[in-house]
């Protein structure tokens, strides 16, 4: 995959995770058992019987660097790669104490991020034949948004806005506070550059008509059933052609995804892929002493 995650983007998350595990005292079990000059060779393996999409190998590398820059990691797989059961993703060699300190933090990142990438890939596989983009949402765990949205990319999905700061999305509470869709779009359009897309959420056909009349760039069909979505897409195409993208959102899962794709929407945003992705089973094993 082309997207990469940089250490400076996630260093605060990594340091917080390490601190959570060490709490200033370190690994009190290992330091009493393992001589400080002992070295070991270890590896991380995927133990998910159904396979997985890898995400987090680079983050794990950053964890190892942060704990001990002398540890060597040999990546056998890259983020975005398909894994089969018992595939080895990397070899790790160096100080035994340092590897043991890093073990759980490395695995926590990889299993969580790979879980998101794997679930995302399942959505993408269904949506791809319909040329529908699967996007994430802001429904992420606090302070983990960077790694979770990166994991979505590893799974072949797309990122929606990263936060409140980078895209205009007028939602139901904005509409209520501003006095309606037409008024909300009018106010926003007077404030932002013409190059800035304006997306608006609609829940019924009265709101849809107002969003179309106000020339919203993206219309999000929120919690509509598939019959309503199909009708809404037809109306938007008739009145706006391809100048307005159509997004579906709300209660979307693997069971209803294909039917939603068939309605003709361009984008489907899915909170499930970040807030409810099950972790993937990985383990770190020691092979031999050096």
JODA-V738971 format. One record per residue. RES is the residue in one letter. PSI is psi in whole degrees, -180 to 180 (none if undefined). NEAR is the number of other ideal C-beta (glycine too) atoms within 8 Angstrom. Layout:
BEGIN
res	psi	near
RES	PSI	NEAR
RES	PSI	NEAR
END
This chain:
BEGIN
res	psi	near
X	153	7
X	-33	3
X	138	7
X	153	6
X	134	11
X	149	6
X	-41	7
X	-19	5
X	-23	7
X	6	13
X	-36	10
X	-39	6
X	-45	11
X	-47	13
X	-37	9
X	-40	9
X	-40	12
X	-45	13
X	-38	9
X	-37	7
X	-32	9
X	-37	10
X	34	6
X	-10	5
X	-19	5
X	-164	7
X	94	9
X	-22	7
X	-53	6
X	-38	11
X	-20	9
X	-18	5
X	-32	5
X	127	9
X	141	4
X	-21	6
X	8	4
X	136	10
X	153	10
X	163	13
X	128	12
X	173	12
X	158	12
X	134	14
X	145	12
X	124	17
X	18	9
X	118	12
X	-30	5
X	5	5
X	-180	9
X	170	13
X	128	14
X	136	18
X	135	15
X	0	15
X	-38	14
X	-39	9
X	-41	14
X	-40	16
X	-39	11
X	-36	12
X	-47	15
X	-42	15
X	-41	10
X	-37	9
X	-41	10
X	107	11
X	-12	4
X	-11	7
X	138	15
X	131	7
X	126	10
X	104	8
X	123	9
X	-22	7
X	159	11
X	158	8
X	134	13
X	-12	12
X	148	8
X	132	7
X	144	13
X	168	7
X	129	9
X	14	7
X	134	9
X	130	11
X	-22	15
X	157	14
X	143	10
X	132	15
X	149	11
X	-156	11
X	125	12
X	-44	10
X	-43	12
X	-41	13
X	-42	16
X	-37	10
X	-37	14
X	-18	14
X	-60	9
X	-38	7
X	-43	12
X	-48	13
X	-38	13
X	-45	9
X	-48	14
X	-44	18
X	-37	13
X	-48	15
X	-39	16
X	-31	19
X	-44	14
X	-46	17
X	-40	18
X	-45	14
X	-42	13
X	-44	19
X	-31	12
X	-40	9
X	-44	16
X	-41	12
X	-38	7
X	-39	11
X	-25	13
X	-45	8
X	-21	6
X	4	8
X	38	4
X	132	11
X	133	9
X	123	13
X	154	14
X	-173	16
X	-171	11
X	11	8
X	73	6
X	164	12
X	137	8
X	132	4
X	-1	6
X	11	10
X	-40	11
X	-48	10
X	-32	15
X	-41	15
X	-33	13
X	-41	12
X	-35	18
X	-43	17
X	-39	13
X	-31	17
X	3	18
X	5	9
X	-175	15
X	154	10
X	132	10
X	-164	9
X	145	9
X	-38	7
X	-166	7
X	-12	5
X	-13	4
X	-5	6
X	152	7
X	118	9
X	109	9
X	111	14
X	-179	7
X	-42	8
X	-32	6
X	-44	9
X	-44	14
X	-43	6
X	-33	6
X	-14	10
X	27	5
X	164	8
X	-48	13
X	-45	9
X	-42	9
X	-47	14
X	-40	15
X	-45	9
X	-48	9
X	-43	11
X	-30	9
X	-14	5
X	-28	5
X	158	8
X	152	4
X	-19	4
X	-12	3
X	120	7
X	144	7
X	119	13
X	141	14
X	142	16
X	132	12
X	147	14
X	-10	8
X	178	6
X	-23	9
X	-45	6
X	-38	11
X	-46	14
X	-40	8
X	-38	12
X	-39	13
X	-46	14
X	-32	7
X	2	12
X	47	8
X	144	12
X	-34	9
X	132	13
X	123	16
X	121	13
X	107	15
X	121	10
X	34	6
X	152	11
X	172	5
X	-34	11
X	-43	6
X	-42	10
X	-47	14
X	-42	11
X	-42	9
X	-43	15
X	-43	13
X	-43	9
X	-44	11
X	-42	13
X	-39	10
X	-38	6
X	-26	7
X	-9	10
X	-136	6
X	6	5
X	-10	5
X	123	13
X	151	8
X	128	14
X	142	15
X	142	15
X	151	12
X	115	7
X	44	5
X	132	12
X	179	7
X	-27	7
X	-37	4
X	1	10
X	-47	13
X	-40	8
X	-36	8
X	-40	13
X	-37	13
X	-14	9
X	-15	11
X	8	8
X	159	14
X	-33	7
X	142	13
X	120	17
X	133	13
X	110	11
X	-29	10
X	-36	10
X	-22	15
X	-40	16
X	-13	8
X	18	7
X	128	13
X	146	6
X	151	8
X	142	12
X	115	8
X	155	14
X	155	8
X	126	13
X	145	7
X	132	8
X	-46	6
X	163	6
X	151	6
X	none	6
END
